[in-house]
C-alpha cells in the first residue's frame, strides 16, 4: 500500500489509549439479531452503539461480513458503514472485515473510495480471505462452483485492489486505463481536487497465513482471538518476526479481536454469554438461527458434547462485572503484547451490548465527550 503522506497513514492506524486503558480499545459489531427482534432493531442498536463508542473514546468501530446467518445482519459492511458515517462525526469506521475473495477488487476500491469521500480520514479497509460463510453460499456469492485456495489467489487479489486504490497500474497493464472513482484520478484530472487520505488497508486472520503476509508487506494486522485463541500467540509472533518496514508502518501494529461482555452483576453476565454460546453450538452444527434468549439457553438440554463445546468456548469469553472484565482485558493484553484490543460483545439484546461497552468504558475511566 503506497501512501503519499506516510506519517498521516501511521497516525490513522495507531490509536491513543483513553483513561487508564493500557492500549486503545475499539468495537467489533456483528450486528447480531436476537430471537423476537428484527434486523431493523439490530441496525438501530449499531447506530446507538457507534455513538456511544464515539462519545466514550473507543478508537474505531468495525463491522464484519457474514452471509446466510439469520442471527447476523452484517452481510453488507459498506452499506452499514455508510449509515454509521451519517450518524457519527469522529470515530474511525471500518470493515472487520470485507472477505476479499467474495468480491471483485475494483468493486471494493469503489465502495471504500465512496466511504472515504463520505467520511474523509475516518475509514479503515480490513480484508480477510475466508468466505465468511459455508461453501455453498460462497459459491453463490462468487457465481462459481470453483472455490480457489485463498493462499493461491489472495495475494494477487490484494495486489490488484491496492493498485486500484492507489490508481497506479503500470503503463501497458490491461487495467491501466481503469480508475476506481472516487479515487486519486480525480486529483490528477484538470482542476481536480482530492483529499490525500485513502483508507488504510489491514489484513485480518485467524491463522499464520495472513500474519506472515501482513508482516512481509508492512501492513497492520488484526487477529481473530475471539474464535481462534489457540493460534493467537503463534500468529502474532509470526507477524512480528516477518515484519518489514513500509511506507505505511515502520514497526508492527497488531490488533486482536476479543469477545468480552460486562454486566451489572456476574450472574447476569453468565446468563448472557450462555445464550451467545448456544447460538454458536447451533451454528457449528448446521442449525444457524437467531440469537436465543438467556431464558431459552437456561432451559436448553445440552448433551455432553455440546456442554464441552460451551465450556471451551466461554473459557475465551471475558465476562463478569466491569472490574472483572477490565482485569481480563488487561491480562490478555499483557500476555499478547497487542497494540489494540477490539471488543465484540455477543448477546441476545441490543441493550445488553450497549450497557457492556458503557460499563467497560466506566471501568477504565474513559472520558465522556
C-alpha positions in Angstrom: 0.0 0.0 0.0 1.6 3.2 -1.1 1.0 6.4 0.9 1.6 10.0 -0.2 1.7 11.0 3.5 3.1 8.1 5.5 3.1 10.0 8.8 -0.6 10.6 8.3 -1.3 7.0 7.4 0.6 5.8 10.6 -1.4 8.2 12.8 -4.6 6.9 11.3 -3.6 3.3 12.1 -2.3 3.9 15.6 -4.7 4.7 18.3 -4.4 6.5 21.6 -5.5 4.8 24.8 -8.2 6.6 26.7 -8.4 6.8 30.5 -6.4 4.1 32.2 -6.7 1.5 29.4 -3.3 0.1 28.6 -3.9 0.3 24.8 -6.7 1.7 22.6 -10.0 -0.1 22.9 -12.2 -0.5 19.8 -15.5 -2.2 18.9 -16.3 -5.1 16.5 -20.0 -5.2 15.7 -21.5 -8.3 14.3 -25.0 -6.7 14.2 -26.5 -9.6 16.0 -30.2 -10.3 15.8 -31.9 -11.8 18.8 -34.9 -14.0 18.8 -38.1 -11.9 18.8 -36.1 -9.0 17.3 -35.5 -7.8 13.7 -32.6 -6.7 11.5 -34.0 -3.2 11.8 -33.7 -3.5 15.6 -30.1 -4.7 15.3 -29.1 -1.9 12.9 -30.7 0.7 15.3 -28.5 -0.8 18.0 -25.5 -0.4 15.8 -26.2 3.3 15.5 -26.7 3.7 19.2 -23.5 1.7 19.9 -21.4 3.7 17.4 -22.5 6.9 19.0 -21.7 5.6 22.5 -18.3 4.4 21.3 -17.5 7.8 19.8 -18.5 9.7 22.9 -16.6 7.4 25.3 -13.3 7.4 23.4 -13.3 4.0 21.7 -10.8 4.3 18.8 -12.5 2.6 15.9 -15.7 0.7 15.1 -15.7 -2.2 12.6 -18.4 -4.4 11.2 -17.8 -7.9 9.8 -19.0 -9.6 6.7 -21.1 -12.7 7.2 -23.6 -14.4 4.9 -26.6 -16.8 5.3 -26.6 -16.4 9.1 -30.1 -15.4 10.5 -28.5 -14.1 13.7 -26.1 -11.8 12.0 -27.2 -8.8 9.9 -23.8 -7.7 8.7 -23.9 -9.1 5.2 -23.0 -5.7 3.6 -20.3 -3.9 5.5 -20.1 -0.9 3.1 -23.8 -0.2 3.4 -23.7 -0.3 7.2 -20.6 1.8 7.4 -22.2 4.5 5.2 -25.2 4.5 7.6 -22.9 4.8 10.6 -20.9 7.5 9.0 -24.0 9.6 8.7 -24.6 9.3 12.5 -21.1 9.8 13.8 -18.5 12.6 13.5 -15.1 11.4 14.7 -14.7 7.7 15.4 -12.9 5.6 12.8 -15.2 3.2 10.9 -14.1 0.1 9.0 -14.6 -3.4 7.9 -13.5 -6.3 10.2 -13.5 -7.4 7.6 -14.5 -7.5 3.9 -13.9 -11.0 2.6 -12.0 -10.1 -0.5 -12.4 -13.4 -2.4 -16.2 -12.8 -2.5 -15.8 -9.5 -4.5 -14.1 -8.0 -7.5 -11.2 -5.8 -6.2 -12.4 -2.9 -8.3 -15.8 -3.0 -6.5 -14.2 -2.9 -3.1 -12.0 0.0 -4.2 -15.0 1.9 -5.4 -17.1 1.2 -2.3 -14.4 2.3 0.1 -13.4 5.2 -2.0 -17.0 6.3 -1.7 -17.0 5.8 2.1 -13.7 7.8 2.3 -15.4 10.6 0.4 -18.4 10.5 2.8 -16.2 10.4 5.9 -12.7 11.7 5.0 -9.9 10.3 7.1 -12.2 8.0 9.1 -12.3 4.8 7.1 -10.4 1.6 7.5 -10.4 -1.3 5.0 -9.9 -4.6 6.8 -9.6 -7.6 4.5 -10.0 -11.3 5.1 -9.5 -14.3 2.8 -12.2 -16.6 4.3 -15.6 -16.6 2.7 -17.5 -15.6 5.9 -20.0 -18.4 5.3 -20.4 -22.0 4.1 -19.1 -23.3 0.8 -22.5 -23.3 -1.0 -23.1 -19.7 -0.1 -19.6 -18.7 -1.1 -20.2 -20.4 -4.5 -23.5 -18.4 -4.9 -21.7 -15.1 -4.0 -18.9 -15.8 -6.4 -21.1 -17.3 -9.1 -18.8 -20.3 -9.5 -18.5 -23.8 -8.1 -14.7 -23.5 -8.2 -13.6 -22.1 -4.8 -9.9 -21.3 -5.2 -7.5 -21.7 -2.3 -7.1 -18.3 -0.7 -3.4 -18.9 -0.3 -3.1 -19.1 -4.1 -5.4 -16.2 -5.1 -5.5 -13.8 -2.1 -2.1 -12.1 -2.5 -2.9 -11.5 -6.2 -6.3 -10.1 -5.3 -4.8 -7.9 -2.6 -2.2 -6.5 -5.1 -4.9 -5.7 -7.6 -7.1 -4.0 -5.0 -4.1 -1.9 -3.8 -3.3 -0.9 -7.4 -6.9 0.3 -7.8 -6.8 2.2 -4.5 -3.6 4.0 -5.5 -4.5 4.3 -9.2 -1.0 3.1 -10.2 -1.3 0.2 -12.6 1.8 0.3 -14.8 1.6 1.5 -18.4 0.6 -1.3 -20.6 -1.3 -3.2 -17.9 -4.8 -4.2 -19.0 -6.3 -2.2 -16.2 -4.1 0.9 -16.6 -6.9 2.9 -18.1 -9.4 1.9 -15.4 -9.9 4.1 -12.4 -11.7 3.5 -9.1 -13.9 6.5 -8.5 -14.0 8.2 -6.1 -10.2 8.0 -6.0 -6.8 9.5 -6.9 -7.6 10.0 -10.6 -9.8 13.0 -9.5 -6.8 14.8 -8.1 -4.9 14.4 -11.4 -7.7 15.4 -13.6 -7.7 19.0 -14.9 -8.8 21.2 -12.0 -9.3 18.1 -9.8 -9.0 18.3 -6.0 -8.8 15.2 -3.9 -8.2 14.5 -0.2 -4.7 13.0 0.4 -6.4 10.4 2.5 -7.3 6.9 1.4 -8.4 4.0 3.6 -5.5 2.2 5.4 -5.5 -1.5 4.5 -5.4 -4.0 7.3 -5.1 -7.8 6.9 -7.3 -10.0 9.1 -6.6 -13.5 10.0 -7.1 -16.5 12.3 -4.0 -18.4 11.4 -0.5 -17.8 10.2 -1.1 -17.1 6.5 -2.3 -13.5 6.8 0.1 -12.9 9.7 3.1 -13.6 7.5 1.7 -11.7 4.5 0.8 -8.6 6.7 4.4 -8.7 8.1 6.0 -9.1 4.7 4.0 -6.1 3.3 4.4 -3.9 6.4 0.7 -3.7 7.0 -1.2 -3.6 10.3 -2.6 -6.9 11.3 -5.8 -7.9 13.1 -6.1 -11.3 14.6 -9.4 -13.1 15.5 -8.5 -14.1 19.0 -12.3 -14.3 19.8 -12.6 -17.5 17.8 -9.1 -18.8 17.4 -7.5 -18.2 20.7 -5.1 -21.1 20.5 -3.4 -19.5 17.4 -3.1 -16.0 18.8 0.4 -16.1 20.2 1.9 -18.1 17.3 0.3 -15.8 14.7 1.4 -12.6 16.5 5.0 -13.9 16.8 4.9 -14.8 13.1 3.7 -11.3 12.2 6.3 -9.6 14.2 9.1 -11.8 13.1 8.2 -11.4 9.4 7.5 -7.6 9.6 9.3 -5.4 7.0 9.0 -1.6 7.4 7.0 0.0 4.7 5.6 3.4 3.7 2.7 2.6 6.0 4.3 1.4 9.2 7.9 1.5 10.5 7.1 -1.1 13.2 4.4 -3.8 13.6 1.0 -2.9 14.8 -1.2 -5.8 16.0 -4.9 -5.6 17.0 -6.7 -8.6 18.4 -10.4 -9.2 18.5 -11.7 -10.1 21.9 -15.0 -11.5 23.0 -16.0 -9.7 26.2 -19.2 -8.9 28.0 -19.7 -6.9 31.2 -22.9 -6.8 33.1 -24.0 -5.2 36.4 -23.6 -8.5 38.2 -21.7 -11.6 37.5 -24.7 -13.9 37.3 -26.3 -11.8 34.6 -23.1 -11.9 32.5 -23.0 -15.7 32.7 -26.6 -15.9 31.5 -25.9 -13.7 28.6 -22.8 -15.5 27.4 -24.5 -18.9 27.8 -27.1 -17.7 25.2 -24.4 -16.5 22.9 -22.6 -19.8 23.2 -25.8 -21.8 22.4 -26.1 -19.7 19.3 -22.5 -20.9 18.4 -23.4 -24.5 19.1 -26.3 -24.3 16.6 -24.1 -22.5 14.0 -21.3 -25.1 14.3 -23.8 -28.0 13.9 -25.5 -26.6 10.8 -28.5 -25.1 12.6 -28.0 -21.4 12.4 -30.7 -19.2 13.8 -31.5 -16.0 15.7 -29.5 -15.5 19.0 -31.6 -17.2 21.7 -32.7 -15.5 24.9 -31.0 -16.3 28.1 -34.2 -18.0 29.3 -34.1 -20.3 26.3 -30.4 -21.1 26.9 -31.0 -21.9 30.6 -33.8 -24.3 29.8 -31.9 -26.0 26.9 -30.9 -29.6 27.5 -27.2 -29.6 26.4 -25.7 -33.0 25.6 -22.2 -33.9 26.8 -20.5 -32.8 23.5 -22.4 -29.5 23.5 -21.5 -28.9 27.1 -17.9 -29.5 26.4 -18.1 -27.0 23.5 -19.8 -24.4 25.7 -17.2 -24.7 28.4 -14.3 -24.4 25.8 -16.0 -21.5 24.0 -16.8 -19.5 27.1 -13.3 -20.0 28.5 -12.2 -17.5 25.9 -15.0 -15.0 26.6 -14.1 -12.4 29.2 -17.2 -11.9 31.2 -18.4 -10.7 34.5 -18.7 -7.4 36.3 -17.0 -4.4 34.7 -14.0 -4.7 37.0 -13.6 -8.4 36.2 -13.7 -7.7 32.5 -11.2 -4.9 32.9 -8.8 -7.4 34.7 -9.3 -10.0 32.0 -8.6 -7.5 29.2 -5.5 -6.2 31.0 -4.2 -9.7 31.5 -4.8 -10.6 27.8 -3.0 -7.5 26.6 0.0 -8.3 28.8 0.1 -11.9 27.5 -0.1 -11.0 23.9 1.5 -7.5 23.7 -1.4 -6.4 21.5 -1.2 -2.8 20.4 -5.0 -2.5 20.4 -8.0 -4.6 21.7 -11.1 -4.7 19.6 -14.0 -5.9 21.8 -17.0 -7.8 20.4 -20.0 -8.3 22.7 -22.4 -11.0 21.6 -25.7 -11.1 23.4 -29.4 -11.5 22.7 -30.4 -8.0 23.4 -29.0 -4.7 22.0 -29.5 -3.0 25.3 -27.2 -5.6 26.9 -24.5 -5.0 24.4 -24.7 -1.2 24.7 -24.6 -1.5 28.5 -21.5 -3.7 28.3 -19.5 -1.2 26.4 -20.6 1.6 28.7 -19.5 -0.4 31.8 -16.1 -1.2 30.3 -15.6 2.5 29.5 -16.5 3.3 33.1 -14.1 0.7 34.4 -11.2 2.3 32.6 -12.3 5.9 33.4 -12.7 6.7 29.7 -13.8 10.3 29.4 -17.2 11.4 28.2 -17.1 13.6 25.1 
